[in-house]
């Protein structure tokens, strides 16, 4: 039987749904993207219409399949925005409410109450996560507390599970370890939904999907959707998928994704490292059933600070122009931006902090503020990077980078300077989709081994080497930390 030529990946993100088809050499042969509506019912609340998510994902899937014969598609891999959760009726497929997005802060008080009773220690011990509204458990509790539907009629899942269920017409209700480990309901040591946590949040186990490794036979797309079934062979949360997309399968390898937020992950192998520096421990995307762990630091506002400059302040018309604007001045003229619009994530975990511009003088210009906003992305990533070095007791010499803002040469060079480490960007920036491309291909037999993946993964990289004198970078970091201290107060 002749080998098929392509793998289709579905990349369901926070602001858009994408579909990308790769060939056997890792080249993108077809791509489509569609944005969907962001819903803000009140301050700090963020929602998506699940129908928008599903329809936009199906739309881009069909767009790319117009460009490539579906008979040549070997298999499908799905990657998704994590922590965002949906509860729906298992008989009708209709959600009981909008999807509650990972950015949503509506359950912050619920989390503070758990901390006051000391239950955050139980949650961290079992799940490796901080007790924060960022994760899925309190979102599910809120959804169940605010519906009149019977729990026995309902099922739930993160976005991967919701898409899988609909693609298979309800035949497959599953998720993978990487997504399950971000729900605050999954015991990362026993690899099971935790009965105690489910009881604490009032969530019946019958509502939850079964959990598997990222490479798995997840089901077949219903023939009415594609006119012929295609196997779904991989699921992975977007950040763990990106780590795999960089081929960071060795202990100590690290990547940072510069998206709406910034998400830095380090592979810690078979060891679930307990963080003493505000990081999270989760399960990695893996091609086999043996667990592999990661340390993660999440920065809530990364590239979103550039969107703020563009959409709310009108200081720039497009995100790419921030590169030239930042390079037009030698520094920020003492201006620091701490973009704590929705609180601060790792390593601070302060949900009450709010954004701050520090060091404004009469001489501060648009260019200085734009540059300060870009630099804030690098500074926040620096803080997570140093926390990882402390927790892992490793000196990191290289960091892989991806995501939209990693196209910004000024930012990548400044990041290397501040870290004192090389920053490597790939030729093909689609690291998240590449991760499930690799994982699906390993399961389906499209790739014979991980060695095949290594051969195609290292071509055309750009390496940014640190150029800034160490004394200068240390001085800048010290001033940044003063600005953060003001913000946290």
Long-range contacts (C-beta under 8 A, 24 or more apart in sequence): 3-74, 3-446, 4-71, 4-72, 4-73, 4-74, 4-446, 5-72, 5-74, 6-68, 6-72, 6-73, 6-74, 7-73, 7-74, 7-75, 7-76, 7-77, 7-437, 7-440, 7-441, 7-444, 7-446, 8-61, 8-64, 8-65, 8-73, 8-75, 8-76, 8-77, 8-230, 9-76, 9-77, 9-78, 9-79, 9-433, 9-434, 9-436, 9-437, 9-440, 10-57, 10-60, 10-61, 10-76, 10-77, 10-78, 10-79, 10-163, 11-79, 11-80, 11-238, 11-430, 11-432, 11-433, 11-436, 12-53, 12-57, 12-78, 12-79, 12-80, 12-81, 12-159, 12-160, 12-163, 13-80, 13-81, 13-238, 13-259, 14-81, 14-84, 14-101, 14-102, 14-103, 14-259, 14-260, 15-260, 16-56, 17-53, 17-56, 17-57, 17-59, 17-60, 18-60, 18-433, 19-57, 19-60, 19-61, 19-63, 19-64, 20-64, 20-430, 20-433, 20-437, 21-64, 21-67, 21-68, 21-73, 22-433, 22-434, 22-437, 24-446, 25-456, 26-428, 26-434, 26-437, 26-456, 26-457, 27-428, 28-428, 28-430, 29-67, 29-68, 30-64, 30-67, 30-68, 31-64, 32-59, 32-60, 32-61, 32-63, 32-64, 33-60, 34-59, 34-60, 39-98, 44-104, 44-105, 44-106, 44-108, 44-342, 45-104, 45-105, 45-106, 46-100, 46-101, 46-103, 46-104, 47-98, 47-99, 47-100, 47-101, 47-104, 48-84, 48-98, 48-99, 48-101, 49-98, 49-99, 50-86, 50-88, 50-95, 50-98, 50-99, 50-162, 51-95, 53-99, 53-159, 53-162, 53-163, 54-162, 54-163, 54-166, 57-163, 58-225, 65-226, 70-226, 70-227, 70-228, 70-230, 71-228, 73-230, 74-231, 74-440, 74-441, 74-444, 74-446, 75-230, 75-231, 75-232, 75-233, 75-234, 75-440, 75-441, 75-443, 75-444, 75-446, 76-221, 76-230, 76-231, 76-232, 76-233, 76-234, 76-440, 77-232, 77-233, 77-234, 77-235, 77-236, 77-433, 77-435, 77-436, 77-437, 77-439, 77-440, 78-160, 78-163, 78-164, 78-232, 78-234, 78-235, 78-236, 78-436, 79-160, 79-235, 79-236, 79-237, 79-238, 79-241, 79-432, 79-433, 79-435, 79-436, 80-158, 80-159, 80-160, 80-163, 80-179, 80-235, 80-237, 80-238, 81-159, 81-238, 82-158, 82-178, 82-179, 82-182, 82-237, 82-238, 82-239, 83-134, 83-135, 83-136, 83-139, 83-158, 83-182, 83-183, 84-136, 84-158, 84-159, 85-136, 85-139, 85-140, 85-143, 85-156, 85-157, 85-158, 85-183, 86-156, 86-157, 86-158, 86-159, 86-162, 87-140, 87-143, 87-144, 87-147, 87-154, 87-155, 87-156, 87-207, 88-154, 88-155, 88-156, 88-162, 88-165, 89-149, 89-153, 89-154, 90-153, 90-154, 90-155, 90-170, 90-173, 91-153, 93-165, 93-166, 93-170, 96-143, 96-147, 96-149, 96-154, 97-143, 97-146, 97-147, 99-159, 99-162, 100-139, 100-142, 100-143, 102-134, 103-134, 103-260, 103-300, 103-342, 104-133, 104-139, 105-133, 105-342, 105-343, 105-351, 106-133, 106-139, 106-142, 107-133, 107-138, 107-139, 107-141, 107-142, 108-132, 108-133, 108-343, 108-351, 110-138, 110-141, 110-142, 111-138, 111-351, 112-351, 119-200, 122-196, 122-197, 123-184, 123-197, 126-187, 126-188, 126-189, 126-194, 126-196, 126-197, 127-181, 127-183, 127-184, 127-185, 127-186, 127-187, 127-188, 127-194, 127-197, 128-181, 128-188, 128-272, 128-280, 128-281, 128-282, 129-182, 129-184, 129-280, 129-281, 129-282, 130-278, 130-280, 130-349, 131-184, 132-349, 132-351, 133-351, 134-298, 134-300, 134-345, 135-182, 135-183, 135-184, 136-182, 136-183, 136-184, 136-185, 137-183, 137-184, 137-185, 137-197, 137-201, 137-203, 138-184, 138-201, 140-183, 140-185, 140-201, 140-203, 141-201, 141-202, 141-203, 144-202, 144-203, 145-202, 151-204, 151-207, 152-204, 152-206, 154-207, 155-206, 155-207, 155-208, 155-209, 156-203, 156-207, 156-208, 156-209, 157-208, 157-209, 158-182, 158-183, 158-237, 160-235, 160-236, 160-237, 161-209, 164-218, 164-219, 164-232, 164-235, 167-219, 167-221, 167-222, 167-225, 167-232, 168-218, 168-219, 168-220, 168-221, 168-222, 168-232, 169-222, 169-224, 171-219, 171-222, 172-218, 172-219, 172-232, 173-209, 173-210, 174-209, 174-210, 174-211, 174-212, 174-216, 174-218, 174-219, 174-235, 175-209, 175-210, 175-211, 175-212, 175-235, 176-211, 176-212, 176-213, 176-214, 176-216, 176-234, 176-235, 176-236, 176-237, 176-285, 177-211, 177-212, 177-213, 177-214, 177-283, 177-284, 177-285, 177-286, 177-291, 178-214, 178-235, 178-236, 178-237, 178-240, 178-241, 178-282, 178-283, 178-284, 178-285, 179-235, 179-236, 179-237, 180-211, 180-283, 181-282, 181-283, 182-237, 182-282, 186-211, 188-272, 188-281, 188-282, 188-283, 188-291, 188-293, 189-272, 191-291, 212-289, 213-286, 213-287, 213-288, 213-289, 214-240, 214-241, 214-244, 214-285, 214-286, 214-287, 214-436, 214-439, 215-286, 215-287, 215-288, 215-439, 215-440, 215-442, 215-443, 216-443, 217-443, 231-444, 232-440, 233-439, 233-440, 233-441, 233-443, 233-444, 234-436, 234-439, 234-440, 234-443, 235-436, 236-285, 236-435, 236-436, 236-439, 237-285, 238-263, 238-432, 239-263, 239-265, 239-296, 239-432, 240-265, 240-282, 240-283, 240-284, 240-285, 240-294, 240-435, 241-285, 241-431, 241-432, 241-433, 241-434, 241-435, 241-436, 241-439, 242-402, 242-403, 242-431, 242-432, 242-435, 243-267, 243-284, 243-285, 243-294, 243-435, 244-284, 244-285, 244-286, 244-434, 244-435, 244-436, 244-438, 244-439, 245-402, 245-430, 245-431, 245-432, 245-433, 245-434, 245-435, 245-437, 245-438, 246-400, 246-402, 246-426, 246-431, 246-457, 247-438, 247-450, 247-453, 247-454, 247-457, 247-458, 248-400, 249-292, 249-450, 252-392, 252-394, 252-396, 253-400, 254-385, 254-388, 254-396, 254-398, 254-399, 254-400, 255-399, 255-400, 255-401, 255-402, 255-431, 256-381, 256-384, 256-385, 256-399, 256-400, 256-401, 256-402, 256-403, 257-401, 257-402, 257-403, 257-406, 257-431, 257-432, 258-302, 258-303, 258-377, 258-381, 258-401, 258-402, 258-403, 258-404, 258-405, 258-406, 258-411, 259-302, 259-303, 259-403, 259-404, 259-405, 260-301, 260-302, 260-303, 260-304, 260-307, 261-298, 261-299, 261-300, 261-301, 261-302, 261-303, 261-304, 261-345, 262-298, 262-299, 262-302, 262-303, 262-377, 262-380, 262-381, 262-384, 262-403, 263-296, 263-297, 263-298, 263-299, 264-296, 264-297, 264-299, 264-381, 264-384, 264-385, 264-388, 264-399, 265-294, 265-295, 265-296, 266-294, 266-295, 266-296, 266-388, 266-392, 266-396, 267-292, 267-293, 267-294, 268-293, 268-294, 268-295, 268-392, 269-293, 273-391, 273-392, 275-387, 275-391, 276-390, 276-391, 277-347, 277-387, 277-388, 277-390, 277-391, 278-346, 278-347, 278-348, 278-349, 278-387, 279-346, 279-347, 279-384, 279-387, 279-388, 279-391, 280-346, 285-435, 285-436, 285-439, 287-438, 287-439, 287-442, 287-443, 287-450, 295-388, 295-391, 295-392, 296-346, 297-345, 297-346, 297-347, 297-383, 297-384, 297-385, 297-387, 297-388, 298-345, 298-346, 299-345, 299-346, 299-377, 299-380, 299-381, 299-384, 300-340, 300-341, 300-342, 300-343, 300-344, 300-345, 301-339, 301-340, 301-341, 301-342, 301-355, 301-380, 302-377, 302-380, 302-381, 302-403, 302-405, 303-377, 303-403, 303-404, 303-405, 304-339, 304-341, 305-337, 305-339, 305-341, 305-373, 305-376, 305-377, 306-373, 306-374, 306-405, 308-339, 308-341, 308-373, 309-369, 309-370, 309-373, 315-366, 315-369, 315-370, 316-370, 319-404, 319-405, 319-408, 320-407, 320-408, 322-370, 322-373, 322-374, 322-408, 322-410, 323-408, 323-409, 323-410, 323-411, 325-366, 325-367, 325-370, 325-371, 326-367, 326-370, 326-371, 326-374, 326-375, 326-410, 326-411, 327-410, 328-367, 329-365, 329-367, 329-368, 329-371, 331-368, 331-371, 332-359, 332-368, 332-369, 332-371, 332-372, 332-375, 333-359, 333-361, 333-363, 333-364, 333-365, 333-368, 334-359, 334-361, 334-364, 334-479, 335-359, 335-360, 335-364, 335-368, 335-369, 335-371, 335-372, 336-372, 336-375, 336-376, 336-479, 336-480, 336-483, 337-369, 337-372, 337-373, 337-375, 337-376, 338-376, 338-483, 338-484, 338-486, 338-487, 339-373, 339-376, 339-380, 340-487, 344-484, 344-487, 344-488, 346-383, 346-384, 346-387, 347-383, 347-384, 347-387, 348-383, 348-484, 348-488, 350-488, 353-487, 353-488, 354-487, 355-487, 356-483, 356-486, 356-487, 358-482, 358-483, 358-486, 358-487, 359-479, 359-483, 374-408, 374-410, 374-411, 374-414, 375-414, 377-405, 377-411, 377-415, 378-411, 378-414, 378-415, 378-418, 379-418, 379-477, 379-480, 381-415, 381-419, 382-415, 382-418, 382-419, 382-477, 382-480, 383-484, 385-419, 385-421, 396-421, 397-421, 397-422, 398-422, 398-423, 398-424, 399-423, 399-424, 400-424, 400-425, 400-426, 400-431, 401-425, 402-426, 402-429, 402-431, 402-432, 403-429, 403-431, 412-462, 412-464, 413-464, 413-467, 415-464, 416-464, 416-465, 416-466, 416-467, 417-466, 417-467, 417-468, 417-473, 418-468, 418-473, 418-476, 418-477, 419-466, 420-466, 420-470, 420-473, 421-466, 422-463, 422-464, 422-465, 422-466, 423-463, 423-464, 424-461, 424-462, 424-463, 424-464, 425-461, 425-462, 425-464, 426-457, 426-460, 426-461, 427-459, 427-460, 427-461, 428-460
